[in-house]
Amino acid sequence: MIFKNAKINAFRTWGLLLTMLGMGLMVLGTAGIVFWGQAGKVFAGVGLVFGLIMMMGSLAIYFWAGMLSTNAVQIQCPECDKLTKMLGKTDRCMFCHTILTLDPNQANITAEELESQKSTT
């Protein structure tokens, strides 16, 4: 895994990124009116439309992450003893980022072996 984060948290991070980019585009688009007056209205319209599309994408990602979170299996992390949610066969703890699995065949392998198995499939 590149980011070494829990899957649900990764989805939420992408949602937050889209929210910030969308809001930034909306602000920059509106600033076009301030800088260029009447000519900046086209720039503002484009910025507001693309910002709105990014905000709607963010809403969809947050909704999707929420729906996944309701079906996720809750387990207790063996390292930090906190309850964490797990998606799929392997995931990471949301708090200490320990690799977790419910598959007994993968329970005793290292992170490097797990990555090599994922890349070959």
Secondary structure, DSSP 8 states (H G I E B T S, - for coil): --S---HHHHHHHHHHHHHHHHHHHHHHHHHHHHHHGGGHHHHHHHHHHHHHHHHHHHHHHHHHHHHHHHHSEEEE-TTT--EEEE-SSEEE-TTT--EEES-GGGTT--HHHHHHHHHH-
